[in-house]
């Protein structure tokens, strides 16, 4: 009797399962469709920079599909775009908290999603939370150690903190044994690791050279020039690389004019001209080398040889005119290219 009753109950449950499974599937399908509808509409608002509208629709999409990781990510991005870095008003910090909440949720759902990790790291970076941002940026490298672009992204992150004293790191001018802990040393390490990942790619050398050139208030001219020249070794017909050497040598001579001898400044000026003329030889339409030739003649040669100053100023004027002509042609070319693409 008991076995018979049990079988009847199982049959009833099986029948109910047959009835309710299609209904549940239908309800799930409808929810997914609704989620996709609002997500798509939110993306349209986001692309038009209508972030408040986008936020409303991303939240609606998530009410129908709470596991839609991209909705959480872009919800966080929308709040991030409304957030104003450096402003500590309650209203602004609420936007920051909403952004972090959404991005952390996306990270919780998909902890290996590089785009989500970058978005969350970027938000912490905007809040100047160095420690949390660093963890996330390093996570990107951990996931894709062979992707050389990741090293550049992390290096640029550290670069933003070079002039900021970060808690727990020594001063760059302090203990050399611990200097690796500073943002400067970490940025330098990442640029070098990018080169190690792809040593025959000239762009890696350009990045680290620019990093040394950009040091403020004291650019590391010679370190930068070393990597500019390595770039030329790999790509000798690159006009931009030759121009970079020329500009670097000029700025060293000009910025350090009070401490360098006239002989050293003249040597730097000649090295600059050699590189700039090579850049112009490779690409005569490239404007920037001409303006630097003008600067070398005007600020170095005319200064070192005052008796020949008039001659050098005339030479400088010629190259300044060439620069203006090249810039004009460059602008006309870009305008034509935009027109051919149907752009205004």
Residue, then its C-alpha position, 0 to 999 in steps of 0.5 A: x500500500x505504501x509503495x503504491x502511494x509513493x509511486x502515485x506521489x512520484x508520478x504526480x511530481x513527474x507530471x508537475x515537472x513536465x508542466x513547470x519546466x517548459x513554463x520556467x524555460x519560457x519565463x527564463x527566455x523572456x527574462x533574457x530577452x528583456x535583459x538584452x533589450x535594456x542592455x542594448x538600449x543602455x549601450x546606445x545611451x552610453x555611446x552617446x554619453x547619456x550616462x544617466x539614461x544608460x545607468x537606468x537601463x543597465x539596472x533594468x537589464x540586471x533586474x532581468x539577468x543578474x549575471x550579465x557581467x557586461x551590464x555590471x561593467x558598463x554600469x560601473x563605467x557609466x558611474x565612472x564617467x559621471x565621477x569627477x576625480x579629485x572632488x570629494x563632495x558626498x554626491x561625487x563620492x557616491x558615484x565613485x562608490x556606485x562605480x566600485x560596487x558595479x565593477x566589483x560585482x562584475x569582477x566577482x562574476x568573471x575574475x579572469x575578464x581582462x576588460x573588467x579587471x582593467x575597468x576596476x583598476x582604472x577606477x581605483x587609479x582615479x581614486x588614487x588608491x595606488x595599492x588596489x589599482x596595482x594589484x589589478x594591473x598586475x593581475x592583467x600581466x598574470x593572466x597574459x604574460x606574453x602580451x607585451x601591451x599589458x606591460x605598457x599599460x602597467x608601466x603607464x600606471x606606475x608612471x603617473x605615480x613617479x612624482x608621488x610618494x607612495x606609502x611603503x616605498x622608499x625615495x628613489x634617491x634613498x636606499x638603492x637596495x630597496x629602490x625597486x619598490x618605487x613607482x619609477x623603478x617599477x615603471x622602468x621594469x615594466x618597460x624593460x619587460x615589454x622589450x624582453x617580451x618582444x626584443x625585435x619590436x622597435x616600439x618597445x624602445x620608443x616607449x622607454x625612451x619617451x619615459x626617460x625623456x618625460x622625467x620632470x624636472x630632470x629628463x634622463x637625456x642620455x638614457x633616453x637617447x640610448x633607447x632611441x638609437x636602439x630603435x634606429x638599429x632595428x628600424x633605420x628608415x624610421x624618420x620619427x626615430x631619427x627625429x626623436x634623437x635630434x630633439x633629445x640632443x637639442x633639449x639636452x644642450x638647451x636645458x643644460x646650457x648653464x652647466x655644459x661647456x660650449x664644446x659639449x653644447x656644440x657637439x650635441x647641436x651637431x649630433x642633433x642636426x645630423x639626426x634631423x637631416x636624416x629624418x628629413x631625408x627619409x621623409x621630406x614631408x615630415x614637418x617636425x624635423x624642420x622646426x628643430x633644425x631652426x631651434x638648433x641654429x637659433x638657440x645653439x649655433x647663433x649663441x655659441x658663435x655670436x659673430x656668425x649669429x646673423x647667418x645662423x638666424x637666416x638659416x633658422x628662418x629658412x627651416x621655419x618656413x619649411x616647417x610651416x609649408x610642410x604643416x600646411x601640406x600635412x593639414x591639407x592631406x588629412x582634410x582630403x583623407x577625412x573627406x574621402x572617408x565621408x567625415x567632416 
